Amino acid sequence: MKRIVTLMLAAMLVLGSVAGASAADIKVKGQWDFSFEWLDNPDFQGEDNDGPNEDTFGAKQRLRTQIDIIASENLRGVVFFEMGDTVWGRNDGALGADGKSVEVKRSYIDWTVPNTDLLVRMGIQGLALPGAVAGSPVLDDDVAALTLTYKFSDMVGLTAFWARPYDSYSGEPAGGHNNNAFDELDLFGLVLPVTLDGAKITPWGMYGVLGKDVARGDGNGASWNQAAYGLRPANYSGTTQTFGDDSTAWWGGAAFELTMFSPLSFKLDAMYGSVDGDEIGNIDMDRAGWLVIGAIDYKMDMMTPGIFAWYASGDDDDENNGSERMPYVVPDFGPTSFGFDKVGAPIATDSLASVSGTGMWGVGVQLANISFVENLKHTLRVVYMEGTNDKDMADHASVRPVDSNGAAWNGLYLTEKDSLWEVNFDHFYKIYENLDLIVEMGYIKADLDEDTWHDQDFDDAWKLGFNLKYSF
């Protein structure tokens, strides 16, 4: 009898778990991306100085899948998987194709505080500061965070967040380091979107607390030096300590969008950022600067002509007084599809000029969304860029255009003697409702001063890329 009762209870538990699981709705969406590119001189080094990614032709793919587990309108969980970027012929893209390339890109829950309109998002999520023109030059990436969003009315809302981008030594001690190292980077922010009739204004601010060891290696061979690349002065390349004991950072800015004069539209982003760090050796670890970018577009039936420009402060000639470039964490910024990252095909090669737009200025004109045939659009863009950094800063190894140690590419360090011309001719064709073809043609002419860079050999860069995007 006891055995029968036990079996009945087990069956009830199984049925109950099935019933509980079926109470949630499952929704799946995602995107397959394929890229086939011909590249030449993506590091501007010329044929005599081949650097990384110098192969003329390459093919790669990526799959991103988002699964929403929805319990109710007040509660859902989201997990976002990524497979790739997989380069054909390498590792998991080589013969056999059985590598381990599945990553958890995002994993969070959304829930509403009972009897309120306060939305809570907690977990690894996409977090971006406002950027009306060309994305955020400060922060736009996946990060572990807690985000609170409240809508006061149809016109005014508020988002507050705490994010932890880095905690280098958490967990078991590694390489002789202990868990009490000052290795955390914490960010706290507020975003206040105000939507008016024909206009939108979004002021924002962010405060950061920097541990002095946040950019050290983790003891297992992994390098965290790039974690602080956008926060420290360019002429500091030390690895044992990056900031002082009580270092802080802050940013403030606003994004403006004006559409009341449609078909004419105007967008503007203005921001300032500062890092307050102690001296290390004879180098001041302070870094502070600003960036402004604006764009004007006029929408016509068959195209949208536009002009855009930006200016960002640059380093002066004093190597020991810190940096005058605006600090950043992880940006996703750019008005072009080859020199920057924000626009263009999902996994195409880009960011050759810069990842953030800091330490330079530029002006560009474009004809966007040119369309003479149904489902086919073109964009033609021409941009001139020049550095705002003093030429004397080029003598520091940490700002050289190419890192011989293979560190992450952060774009060129342009001085007031250096300039770039970029031309994009990009095409978008909707093959099916869920399948797009994106063809990108990019060219960057590098005019870098020979005296400043001690006769280093530079050459122009170009690409031709065919990209397929299947969304489901």
HUPE-V440204 format. One record per residue. N is the residue number from 1. SS is DSSP state (~ for helix, > for strand, _ for the rest). Layout:
# HUPE-V440204
N_SS / N_SS
This chain:
# HUPE-V440204
1__ / 2_~ / 3_~ / 4_~ / 5_~ / 6_~ / 7_~ / 8_~ / 9_~ / 10_~ / 11_~ / 12_~ / 13_~ / 14_~ / 15_~ / 16_~ / 17_~ / 18_~ / 19_~ / 20_~ / 21_~ / 22_~ / 23__ / 24__ / 25_> / 26_> / 27_> / 28_> / 29_> / 30_> / 31_> / 32_> / 33_> / 34_> / 35_> / 36_> / 37_> / 38_> / 39_> / 40_> / 41__ / 42__ / 43__ / 44__ / 45__ / 46__ / 47__ / 48__ / 49__ / 50__ / 51__ / 52__ / 53__ / 54__ / 55__ / 56__ / 57_> / 58_> / 59_> / 60_> / 61_> / 62_> / 63_> / 64_> / 65_> / 66_> / 67_> / 68_> / 69_> / 70_> / 71_> / 72_> / 73__ / 74__ / 75_> / 76_> / 77_> / 78_> / 79_> / 80_> / 81_> / 82_> / 83_> / 84_> / 85_> / 86_> / 87_> / 88__ / 89__ / 90__ / 91_~ / 92_~ / 93_~ / 94__ / 95__ / 96__ / 97__ / 98__ / 99__ / 100__ / 101__ / 102_> / 103_> / 104_> / 105_> / 106_> / 107_> / 108_> / 109_> / 110_> / 111_> / 112_> / 113__ / 114__ / 115__ / 116__ / 117__ / 118__ / 119_> / 120_> / 121_> / 122_> / 123_> / 124_> / 125_> / 126_> / 127_> / 128_> / 129__ / 130__ / 131__ / 132__ / 133__ / 134__ / 135_> / 136_> / 137__ / 138__ / 139_> / 140_> / 141_> / 142_> / 143_> / 144_> / 145_> / 146_> / 147_> / 148_> / 149_> / 150_> / 151_> / 152__ / 153__ / 154__ / 155__ / 156_> / 157_> / 158_> / 159_> / 160_> / 161_> / 162_> / 163_> / 164_> / 165_> / 166_> / 167_> / 168__ / 169__ / 170__ / 171__ / 172__ / 173__ / 174__ / 175__ / 176__ / 177__ / 178__ / 179__ / 180__ / 181__ / 182__ / 183__ / 184_> / 185_> / 186_> / 187_> / 188_> / 189_> / 190_> / 191_> / 192_> / 193_> / 194_> / 195_> / 196_> / 197__ / 198__ / 199_> / 200_> / 201_> / 202_> / 203_> / 204_> / 205_> / 206_> / 207_> / 208_> / 209_> / 210_> / 211__ / 212__ / 213__ / 214__ / 215__ / 216__ / 217__ / 218__ / 219__ / 220__ / 221__ / 222__ / 223__ / 224__ / 225_~ / 226_~ / 227_~ / 228_~ / 229__ / 230__ / 231__ / 232__ / 233__ / 234__ / 235__ / 236__ / 237__ / 238__ / 239__ / 240__ / 241__ / 242__ / 243__ / 244__ / 245__ / 246__ / 247_> / 248_> / 249_> / 250_> / 251_> / 252_> / 253_> / 254_> / 255_> / 256_> / 257_> / 258_> / 259__ / 260__ / 261__ / 262__ / 263__ / 264_> / 265_> / 266_> / 267_> / 268_> / 269_> / 270_> / 271_> / 272_> / 273_> / 274_> / 275_> / 276_> / 277__ / 278__ / 279_> / 280_> / 281__ / 282__ / 283_> / 284_> / 285__ / 286__ / 287_> / 288_> / 289_> / 290_> / 291_> / 292_> / 293_> / 294_> / 295_> / 296_> / 297_> / 298_> / 299_> / 300__ / 301__ / 302__ / 303__ / 304_> / 305_> / 306_> / 307_> / 308_> / 309_> / 310_> / 311_> / 312_> / 313__ / 314__ / 315__ / 316__ / 317__ / 318__ / 319__ / 320__ / 321__ / 322__ / 323_> / 324__ / 325__ / 326__ / 327__ / 328__ / 329__ / 330_> / 331__ / 332_> / 333_> / 334__ / 335__ / 336__ / 337__ / 338__ / 339__ / 340__ / 341__ / 342__ / 343__ / 344__ / 345__ / 346__ / 347__ / 348__ / 349__ / 350__ / 351__ / 352__ / 353__ / 354_> / 355__ / 356__ / 357__ / 358__ / 359__ / 360_> / 361_> / 362_> / 363_> / 364_> / 365_> / 366_> / 367_> / 368_> / 369_> / 370_> / 371_> / 372_> / 373_> / 374__ / 375__ / 376_> / 377_> / 378_> / 379_> / 380_> / 381_> / 382_> / 383_> / 384_> / 385_> / 386_> / 387_> / 388__ / 389_> / 390__ / 391_~ / 392_~ / 393_~ / 394_~ / 395_~ / 396__ / 397_~ / 398_~ / 399_~ / 400__ / 401__ / 402__ / 403__ / 404__ / 405__ / 406__ / 407__ / 408__ / 409__ / 410__ / 411_> / 412__ / 413__ / 414__ / 415_> / 416__ / 417__ / 418__ / 419_> / 420_> / 421_> / 422_> / 423_> / 424_> / 425_> / 426_> / 427_> / 428_> / 429_> / 430_> / 431_> / 432_> / 433__ / 434__ / 435_> / 436_> / 437_> / 438_> / 439_> / 440_> / 441_> / 442_> / 443_> / 444_> / 445_> / 446_> / 447_> / 448__ / 449__ / 450__ / 451__ / 452__ / 453__ / 454__ / 455__ / 456__ / 457__ / 458__ / 459__ / 460__ / 461_> / 462_> / 463_> / 464_> / 465_> / 466_> / 467_> / 468_> / 469_> / 470_> / 471_> / 472__
